[in-house]
Amino acid sequence: MANPYQVVVHVDEADAPRHRMALGNVLNLLADLGDEVKAVEVVANGPGLDMLMSGSEAAPMVQSCREKGVALSACANTLRTRGMDSSQLLEGVQVVSSGVGQVVRRQAEGWQYVRP
């Protein structure tokens, strides 16, 4: 079967080394499985949203993921709770209504769940 893998990566911690590990996992996954990967989405909520904010230490890795077609999703609930808006996110990051809701939707669609 061509492109059988769809993977959602969930990040909910503010820890910069965890952010680098999560994004490194995504890049390694793409390098290992290549054309077998149909889609990858990184979903950040709660403190994990720091990874997708402008000025993030992880910005270069986020950009590398984006260039490889990885979807990057930020939780609207977290933005609202923090009094922020999407203009404070890195370029190419989409906002989803709920980070946890997005993870659950992806799992219900058959996506593989990874939480580094």
Secondary structure as UniProt FT lines:
FT   STRAND          5..11
FT   HELIX           16..33
FT   HELIX           34..36
FT   STRAND          37..44
FT   HELIX           46..52
FT   TURN            54..55
FT   TURN            57..58
FT   HELIX           59..67
FT   TURN            68..69
FT   STRAND          71..75
FT   HELIX           76..82
FT   HELIX           86..88
FT   TURN            91..92
FT   STRAND          94..96
FT   HELIX           99..108
FT   TURN            109..110
FT   STRAND          112..114
//
